[in-house]
Structures are given as structure tokens and as C-alpha cells.
Amino acid sequence: MGNRESGVGERSGLSRARATDGPADSRFPIPHSRRLRLAVLASGRGSNLQAILDAIASGALEATVAGVFSDKPDAVALQRARDAGIHAEALRARGFASRDDFDAAFFARVDSVAPDLVVCAGYMRIIGAAAARSLAGRMVNIHPSLLPDFRGLHTHRQALDAGVARHGASVHFVTPELDGGPVIAQARVPVLPGDDEDALAARVLAREHPLLVASLRLFADGRVALHEDRVHIDGRALTGPLQLSCNNAFA
């Protein structure tokens, strides 16, 4: 088998954090006889969805998008999915008595496409605790900050207000705590003098796309799992998020 630890950077574009021995969740790896099935959740334009579709089309990601789901019927992400011949549907929260009632109906539709992994890619609705627990270890989110810094909305404004030198994006497991699940991987970008929210957001978005694809490749290769609230790579617990390598030529 060899030392797979060194292969993370080679195969996924991610450099390893130091890990400690430990078991992995039995839900992964995905059997090699089939491709990783993804359900993608999105509320807006779907640029991260498009990055996934492009990576699959180019052969950079061995996966299938089984369905795209939204809480916004006019989300551009839904049209991207339909243009690609992928099942797409939306469900409005209006008319449901509670968040849990909406989540139950929404995730029943998600479950109908039998995903191995649910990917929140710009899904802006808070997911209730019951739904998050039911999908523990099988749902990830991409968030535009270096978690645990700047949870919630307006992360680029938060970063600028805080005067940080580095900002970026994180892929993490979804848990009942808002943007609080264990972080799998991150990509960092510099905050430059004169940056406003739009400039910083564009720089982060350029790193979000490869970060998400590289992280999903780990799932497709059966290498990542959540066990006892810790991220495991190749059966070993990480002591810090993986970091996406880049030359930081953004300015």
C-alpha cells in the first residue's frame, strides 16, 4: 500500500496537517465499484455547483451529481442543474409551521436521490439540529472564512472590520452548531491594502472552487470521515485543517 500520507498533496492539491492514529467512520470509503453520489444544496447563482460539474466533466472528480435542491425557486443554481440534465427542485419554507417541519420535507426530497454526501454549496438557510444530526458525517458546507473566525453572514465585511491579514474559505462537516462543525480543509488568501468587500469576496471565491473540488475528491477516494467529532484522513485524526496549496497570485 505504501505511505498514503504523502499522497494527499499529490492527488488532491492539499497539504497535510499532522495527524494522530484513530479509526474512521464506517460509512466511508465509498465502494470502488461506483462513483460518489452527491446532492448539492444551493440558494443562489451556483458557482460552486458549476465548479463541481466542470470538475466531473473534466475527469478531475470521480462523482455524480444526483440532484440539486434549493429553498429558492428562482435560484440560478437550479437552472445550471437543468441545463446539465440533472434533477433539480426547490421547496419554499413558506407554509411550514417550523424549521424542523420544513427540513423534514426538504431532506426527504434530498434523500430520494440516495446521495452518499450532501454538499451545501451556497445554501443560505440555517439547517435545524434534527436534520444536521440525521446527516452527521454525510453533509459538508463551504463557508467563506477561515473558521472558526467569522461565522454566519457578511464574512468579508467581518474580516475587513477585524483588520486581519489573511482570509479565505473552509470546508467543514455540518453539525447543529452554525458554521461550527469540524473543519476538513481551508484555502487562505491575503487581505490587501485598499480591499473592499467585493474585491476580497472575489479573491476568496477564486479559491473556494478548487478547495471544494479537492475536498470532495477526498470523499470520492474514500479518505475522509467524521469520527467522534473529529476529521479523519486515511483513518487518522487531523490536528488541524488541511491547507489548499496555491501561489496566492490574486492581486
Secondary structure, DSSP 8 states (H G I E B T S, - for coil): ---GGGHHHHHHSEE---EEE----TT-S--TTS-EEEEEE-SS--HHHHHHHHHHHHTSS-EEEEEEEES-TT-HHHHHHHHTT--EEE--STT-SSHHHHHHHHHHHHHTT--SEEEESS--S---HHHHHHTTTSEEEEESS-TTSS-SS-HHHHHHHHT-SEEEEEEEE--SSTT-S-EEEEEEEE--TT--HHHHHHHHHHHHHHHHHHHHHHHHTT-EEEETTEEEETTEEESS-EEE-------
